[in-house]
C-alpha cells in the first residue's frame, strides 16, 4: 500500500472581509461557533490516530472533489487560511490553519460513512464529494495512506428529521475495527464526559473534550451539551471520553461568533467565550442498532 502526502495549497484569493462581516450581520444563522469555559480544542496529529481507530472511531472530512488533486501517491487539497475564510480577528486560535472541509462525518462500518443529512441534502452528483479519512495536519502537511481517499457511490439510509445520512463508499477500510455504541440513560450525570472529533470551521481533524449533557429532548432524540462546537462540525462523531463508545453526532448549535467594531465599523469576527454551563450544542442520539448499515 502506498503512502500519500497531503499538502495544502493556500489559494491566493483576496477575500472581502467587509462582505463576510456584513453577511454575518444579515444572516447570523449561517454559522455556529462556541467555546464554553476553557477552549479544549486540540489538533490531532497522525501519530495520535491509532488510539481512536483501534477503538472503532474513524473520522472523515467531507471535501468538495474540485479541491482535491491526486498525482501518484500525492494528494493536494486547495485551502484558504481559516482567518481569511471567516474574517476572524488575528488573535483567534488557529487563525493560520488551513480550511478545506465543508462538513464532518465518521465511518459506521468499513465502507459506510455517517454525516448530518443537511450536509449532503443539496448534493446532486456523488462525484462532487470526497471523504478523506483521518484528515490531519502536521505543520500543514500530513502523511497517510492513499487508501484514505473515498468516493460516495450510494445513499443507503437517511432521516431528514433526525438529520442523519449514511453513504456507501467505493472501497473498504483495511483492518477496520467496528465501533461500539453507548447505551446512556436519557439524562446521565455530569460525571459522564463527552469528547468529539471533527473539522471545526473546515480545519484539519480536531479533538475536544470536557463536554457534559445538560438536557435531553425525547421527541427529537437530541442531547443539549456544552461541547466546543463550530460550523462544519456538523456530523462530527461524539463519544464517551473514557470508553470511546459512540453517543451520536453533532447536529447543530447556537450562534456564538461576535463581530468586533471600531468604532461603529465592523472589523473582524471573534469567538465569544461562554460560561461552561451555557452550552447549547445539539448532539443527535438515535437508535444505531435499528439502522441497517
LUMNUFI-323685 format. One record per residue (C-alpha): residue number from 0; residue in one letter; x, y, z. Coordinates in Angstrom, 2 decimals. Layout:
// LUMNUFI-323685
[NUM; A; [X; Y; Z]]
...
// end
This chain:
// LUMNUFI-323685
[0; X; [0.00; 0.00; 0.00]]
[1; X; [1.41; 3.38; -0.97]]
[2; X; [1.77; 6.45; 1.17]]
[3; X; [0.02; 9.69; 0.26]]
[4; X; [1.27; 13.14; 1.05]]
[5; X; [-1.49; 15.60; 1.87]]
[6; X; [-0.32; 19.12; 1.14]]
[7; X; [-2.47; 22.20; 1.42]]
[8; X; [-2.30; 24.74; -1.41]]
[9; X; [-3.28; 28.07; 0.09]]
[10; X; [-5.28; 29.85; -2.56]]
[11; X; [-4.07; 33.32; -3.47]]
[12; X; [-7.54; 34.77; -3.30]]
[13; X; [-8.38; 38.10; -1.69]]
[14; X; [-11.46; 37.57; 0.45]]
[15; X; [-13.53; 40.67; 1.14]]
[16; X; [-13.60; 40.77; 4.94]]
[17; X; [-16.23; 43.51; 4.98]]
[18; X; [-18.50; 41.31; 2.87]]
[19; X; [-18.02; 38.42; 5.31]]
[20; X; [-18.82; 40.65; 8.27]]
[21; X; [-21.87; 42.08; 6.55]]
[22; X; [-23.07; 38.55; 5.82]]
[23; X; [-22.78; 37.65; 9.50]]
[24; X; [-24.80; 40.75; 10.37]]
[25; X; [-27.57; 39.98; 7.90]]
[26; X; [-27.65; 36.19; 8.16]]
[27; X; [-26.43; 35.20; 11.65]]
[28; X; [-27.81; 31.68; 11.32]]
[29; X; [-25.26; 30.68; 8.65]]
[30; X; [-22.78; 29.57; 11.28]]
[31; X; [-22.49; 28.46; 14.84]]
[32; X; [-19.44; 28.56; 17.00]]
[33; X; [-18.96; 28.17; 20.69]]
[34; X; [-16.36; 27.88; 23.42]]
[35; X; [-17.70; 27.02; 26.86]]
[36; X; [-15.34; 27.57; 29.77]]
[37; X; [-11.81; 26.63; 28.64]]
[38; X; [-11.17; 26.16; 24.93]]
[39; X; [-10.50; 22.41; 24.82]]
[40; X; [-9.82; 22.07; 21.09]]
[41; X; [-6.62; 20.28; 20.06]]
[42; X; [-5.32; 19.48; 16.59]]
[43; X; [-4.95; 15.74; 16.08]]
[44; X; [-1.66; 14.59; 14.57]]
[45; X; [-1.12; 11.45; 12.53]]
[46; X; [0.69; 9.64; 15.33]]
[47; X; [-2.34; 10.12; 17.62]]
[48; X; [-4.86; 8.43; 15.33]]
[49; X; [-4.33; 4.82; 16.39]]
[50; X; [-5.90; 5.37; 19.81]]
[51; X; [-9.16; 6.26; 18.07]]
[52; X; [-9.05; 3.88; 15.09]]
[53; X; [-8.26; 0.88; 17.28]]
[54; X; [-11.46; 1.53; 19.21]]
[55; X; [-13.66; 1.90; 16.15]]
[56; X; [-13.62; 5.68; 15.67]]
[57; X; [-12.74; 6.68; 12.10]]
[58; X; [-13.41; 10.39; 11.49]]
[59; X; [-13.84; 11.70; 7.95]]
[60; X; [-13.78; 15.13; 6.34]]
[61; X; [-16.31; 15.98; 3.64]]
[62; X; [-14.45; 17.91; 0.94]]
[63; X; [-15.57; 19.17; -2.44]]
[64; X; [-13.91; 16.99; -5.06]]
[65; X; [-12.86; 20.02; -7.09]]
[66; X; [-10.49; 20.97; -4.25]]
[67; X; [-8.59; 17.68; -4.46]]
[68; X; [-5.87; 16.73; -6.93]]
[69; X; [-4.00; 13.42; -6.91]]
[70; X; [-0.76; 12.54; -8.66]]
[71; X; [0.67; 9.16; -7.81]]
[72; X; [0.74; 8.96; -4.04]]
[73; X; [0.45; 12.71; -3.56]]
[74; X; [-2.85; 14.33; -2.64]]
[75; X; [-3.13; 18.10; -2.91]]
[76; X; [-6.02; 19.94; -1.27]]
[77; X; [-6.91; 23.54; -2.05]]
[78; X; [-7.32; 25.56; 1.13]]
[79; X; [-7.64; 29.07; 2.50]]
[80; X; [-6.42; 30.32; 5.84]]
[81; X; [-9.08; 29.97; 8.49]]
[82; X; [-8.72; 33.61; 9.49]]
[83; X; [-9.26; 34.81; 5.94]]
[84; X; [-12.09; 32.39; 5.22]]
[85; X; [-14.12; 33.53; 8.22]]
[86; X; [-12.94; 37.14; 8.54]]
[87; X; [-11.57; 36.41; 12.01]]
[88; X; [-9.52; 38.60; 14.32]]
[89; X; [-5.85; 37.63; 14.16]]
[90; X; [-5.54; 36.69; 17.84]]
[91; X; [-8.15; 33.94; 17.50]]
[92; X; [-6.76; 30.44; 17.98]]
[93; X; [-5.97; 28.52; 14.80]]
[94; X; [-6.11; 31.71; 12.71]]
[95; X; [-3.38; 30.41; 10.37]]
[96; X; [-4.68; 26.85; 9.98]]
[97; X; [-5.80; 25.74; 6.50]]
[98; X; [-9.51; 25.19; 5.99]]
[99; X; [-10.86; 22.83; 3.32]]
[100; X; [-13.70; 20.68; 4.67]]
[101; X; [-17.35; 21.69; 4.45]]
[102; X; [-18.71; 19.11; 6.93]]
[103; X; [-17.63; 16.28; 9.19]]
[104; X; [-18.55; 12.60; 9.40]]
[105; X; [-17.35; 9.17; 10.53]]
[106; X; [-17.35; 5.55; 9.39]]
[107; X; [-20.02; 3.31; 10.93]]
[108; X; [-18.61; 0.24; 9.21]]
[109; X; [-15.79; -0.47; 6.79]]
[110; X; [-17.50; 1.06; 3.74]]
[111; X; [-20.19; 3.42; 5.04]]
[112; X; [-19.94; 6.97; 6.33]]
[113; X; [-22.43; 8.79; 8.53]]
[114; X; [-22.82; 12.56; 8.36]]
[115; X; [-25.52; 15.13; 9.04]]
[116; X; [-28.24; 14.99; 6.39]]
[117; X; [-28.15; 18.76; 5.90]]
[118; X; [-24.50; 18.39; 4.79]]
[119; X; [-25.49; 16.40; 1.68]]
[120; X; [-29.10; 17.49; 1.17]]
[121; X; [-28.27; 19.54; -1.94]]
[122; X; [-25.73; 17.07; -3.36]]
[123; X; [-26.67; 16.39; -6.99]]
[124; X; [-23.73; 14.24; -8.08]]
[125; X; [-21.68; 11.88; -5.90]]
[126; X; [-18.62; 12.82; -7.96]]
[127; X; [-18.75; 16.28; -6.40]]
[128; X; [-17.97; 14.92; -2.93]]
[129; X; [-14.94; 13.18; -1.44]]
[130; X; [-14.45; 11.73; 2.03]]
[131; X; [-10.95; 11.94; 3.50]]
[132; X; [-10.35; 9.55; 6.39]]
[133; X; [-8.17; 10.75; 9.29]]
[134; X; [-7.58; 14.15; 7.65]]
[135; X; [-4.94; 15.56; 10.00]]
[136; X; [-2.38; 18.32; 9.77]]
[137; X; [1.20; 18.18; 10.97]]
[138; X; [2.53; 21.67; 10.36]]
[139; X; [0.04; 21.95; 7.47]]
[140; X; [1.36; 18.74; 5.87]]
[141; X; [0.38; 15.24; 6.90]]
[142; X; [1.06; 11.75; 5.65]]
[143; X; [-1.44; 8.95; 5.33]]
[144; X; [-2.28; 6.01; 3.10]]
[145; X; [-3.63; 6.78; -0.36]]
[146; X; [-6.47; 4.46; 0.67]]
[147; X; [-7.78; 7.28; 2.86]]
[148; X; [-9.50; 8.90; -0.13]]
[149; X; [-13.08; 7.63; -0.51]]
[150; X; [-15.80; 8.42; -3.04]]
[151; X; [-19.50; 8.03; -2.20]]
[152; X; [-21.43; 5.71; -4.50]]
[153; X; [-24.88; 5.44; -2.89]]
[154; X; [-27.11; 6.94; -0.24]]
[155; X; [-28.19; 3.89; 1.74]]
[156; X; [-30.12; 5.42; 4.63]]
[157; X; [-31.23; 8.83; 5.83]]
[158; X; [-33.73; 10.62; 8.04]]
[159; X; [-34.25; 14.33; 7.49]]
[160; X; [-35.91; 14.78; 10.89]]
[161; X; [-33.11; 13.06; 12.78]]
[162; X; [-30.70; 14.79; 10.37]]
[163; X; [-28.51; 11.81; 9.54]]
[164; X; [-27.37; 10.29; 6.26]]
[165; X; [-25.37; 7.11; 5.66]]
[166; X; [-23.45; 6.84; 2.40]]
[167; X; [-21.72; 3.80; 0.93]]
[168; X; [-18.22; 4.45; -0.41]]
[169; X; [-16.18; 2.90; -3.20]]
[170; X; [-13.87; 0.72; -1.08]]
[171; X; [-13.43; -0.74; 2.37]]
[172; X; [-11.16; 0.35; 5.20]]
[173; X; [-8.48; -2.28; 5.70]]
[174; X; [-8.39; -3.91; 9.16]]
[175; X; [-11.46; -1.96; 10.24]]
[176; X; [-12.31; -2.17; 13.95]]
[177; X; [-16.08; -1.94; 14.49]]
[178; X; [-17.34; 0.85; 16.75]]
[179; X; [-19.24; 0.32; 19.96]]
[180; X; [-22.24; 2.47; 20.85]]
[181; X; [-23.06; 3.86; 24.27]]
[182; X; [-26.32; 2.90; 25.94]]
[183; X; [-26.89; 6.04; 28.01]]
[184; X; [-29.94; 6.99; 30.04]]
[185; X; [-31.83; 9.99; 28.72]]
[186; X; [-30.14; 12.28; 31.21]]
[187; X; [-26.85; 10.87; 32.53]]
[188; X; [-24.98; 12.52; 35.39]]
[189; X; [-22.35; 15.21; 34.91]]
[190; X; [-19.72; 12.55; 35.59]]
[191; X; [-20.30; 11.32; 32.02]]
[192; X; [-17.75; 13.26; 29.94]]
[193; X; [-18.17; 13.67; 26.20]]
[194; X; [-15.50; 14.12; 23.54]]
[195; X; [-15.74; 14.88; 19.83]]
[196; X; [-13.65; 14.54; 16.66]]
[197; X; [-14.36; 16.65; 13.60]]
[198; X; [-13.43; 19.60; 11.45]]
[199; X; [-14.49; 22.88; 13.10]]
[200; X; [-14.68; 25.73; 10.58]]
[201; X; [-13.17; 23.34; 8.00]]
[202; X; [-9.89; 22.82; 9.85]]
[203; X; [-7.88; 19.60; 9.89]]
[204; X; [-9.04; 16.96; 12.37]]
[205; X; [-9.61; 18.46; 15.81]]
[206; X; [-10.37; 16.85; 19.17]]
[207; X; [-12.32; 18.43; 22.01]]
[208; X; [-13.47; 17.06; 25.34]]
[209; X; [-14.86; 18.34; 28.64]]
[210; X; [-18.44; 18.13; 27.41]]
[211; X; [-21.38; 17.12; 29.54]]
[212; X; [-25.07; 16.63; 28.85]]
[213; X; [-27.39; 19.40; 30.03]]
[214; X; [-30.76; 18.11; 28.86]]
[215; X; [-32.47; 15.62; 26.56]]
[216; X; [-35.38; 16.09; 24.15]]
[217; X; [-37.25; 12.78; 23.94]]
[218; X; [-39.18; 13.77; 20.83]]
[219; X; [-36.18; 14.92; 18.80]]
[220; X; [-33.85; 12.38; 20.45]]
[221; X; [-31.16; 15.00; 20.94]]
[222; X; [-28.89; 15.96; 23.81]]
[223; X; [-28.03; 19.55; 24.65]]
[224; X; [-24.34; 19.73; 25.53]]
[225; X; [-21.55; 22.21; 26.19]]
[226; X; [-19.03; 20.77; 23.70]]
[227; X; [-16.84; 23.38; 22.00]]
[228; X; [-18.50; 23.09; 18.60]]
[229; X; [-18.31; 25.17; 15.44]]
[230; X; [-19.77; 25.47; 11.98]]
[231; X; [-18.62; 22.47; 9.88]]
[232; X; [-18.52; 20.30; 13.00]]
[233; X; [-21.90; 19.06; 11.75]]
[234; X; [-21.68; 15.26; 11.50]]
[235; X; [-18.76; 15.02; 13.94]]
[236; X; [-18.64; 11.84; 15.99]]
[237; X; [-19.43; 12.38; 19.68]]
[238; X; [-18.32; 9.69; 22.11]]
[239; X; [-17.63; 8.94; 25.76]]
[240; X; [-14.16; 10.21; 26.59]]
[241; X; [-13.17; 7.25; 28.76]]
[242; X; [-14.52; 4.31; 26.77]]
[243; X; [-14.72; 5.80; 23.23]]
[244; X; [-18.24; 4.41; 22.90]]
[245; X; [-20.17; 6.47; 20.37]]
[246; X; [-23.08; 8.56; 21.69]]
[247; X; [-24.15; 10.21; 18.43]]
[248; X; [-23.11; 13.06; 16.18]]
[249; X; [-23.13; 16.83; 16.30]]
[250; X; [-26.27; 18.21; 14.71]]
[251; X; [-26.49; 21.96; 15.39]]
[252; X; [-25.64; 24.69; 17.85]]
[253; X; [-26.11; 28.28; 18.80]]
[254; X; [-24.51; 31.26; 17.07]]
[255; X; [-21.65; 32.40; 19.27]]
[256; X; [-19.36; 34.29; 16.87]]
[257; X; [-19.38; 38.01; 17.59]]
[258; X; [-18.32; 40.97; 15.47]]
[259; X; [-15.73; 43.42; 16.75]]
[260; X; [-16.41; 47.05; 15.93]]
[261; X; [-14.01; 50.01; 15.79]]
[262; X; [-15.81; 52.48; 16.44]]
[263; X; [-19.12; 51.60; 14.84]]
[264; X; [-17.37; 49.86; 11.91]]
[265; X; [-17.21; 46.05; 11.77]]
[266; X; [-13.56; 44.98; 11.84]]
[267; X; [-13.39; 41.21; 12.34]]
[268; X; [-15.16; 38.19; 13.81]]
[269; X; [-14.17; 36.83; 17.19]]
[270; X; [-15.12; 33.73; 19.14]]
[271; X; [-17.23; 34.57; 22.15]]
[272; X; [-16.28; 32.97; 25.44]]
[273; X; [-19.22; 31.50; 27.35]]
[274; X; [-19.75; 30.16; 30.82]]
[275; X; [-19.28; 26.40; 30.92]]
[276; X; [-22.96; 25.97; 31.87]]
[277; X; [-24.26; 27.91; 28.85]]
[278; X; [-23.73; 25.22; 26.21]]
[279; X; [-26.43; 24.73; 23.60]]
[280; X; [-24.73; 22.41; 21.10]]
[281; X; [-27.08; 19.65; 19.95]]
[282; X; [-25.95; 16.02; 19.70]]
[283; X; [-28.28; 13.67; 17.84]]
[284; X; [-28.84; 10.41; 19.63]]
[285; X; [-30.62; 7.81; 17.57]]
[286; X; [-31.10; 4.03; 17.69]]
[287; X; [-27.98; 2.89; 15.88]]
[288; X; [-28.92; -0.74; 16.46]]
[289; X; [-32.12; -0.33; 14.43]]
[290; X; [-30.38; 1.18; 11.42]]
[291; X; [-29.16; -1.12; 8.68]]
[292; X; [-25.56; -0.09; 8.00]]
// end
